C-alpha cells in the first residue's frame, strides 16, 4: 500500500503545480488555449484518473478500517471532489 500512497502524493504535487501555474497565468495575458488545456487536464487526469483511484481504492480501504465516509475527513474530500466536478462543468 505504501507505493500506492506514494503515487497519490506525487499526483497531488503535480495537480498543485498545475493549479499554481493557473493562478499565475490568471495575472498574465495568456492565450485562452492554456485555460482549455487546464480544463482538459482537470477532466482527464484529475477527475478521470486521480479521483477514481482515491474513490475506488483508497477511501473504501479507509472505510473498511473504520473511517466514516459521509463526514469527517472523507466527507470533506468527497465534497471537494464534487465541487471540482461542478467547476469543470
Secondary structure, DSSP 8 states (H G I E B T S, - for coil): -HHHHHHHHHHHHHHHHHHHHHHHHTTS---HHHHHHHHHHIIIIIIIIIHHHIIIIIHHHHHHTT--SSSHHHHHHHHHHHHHHHHH-
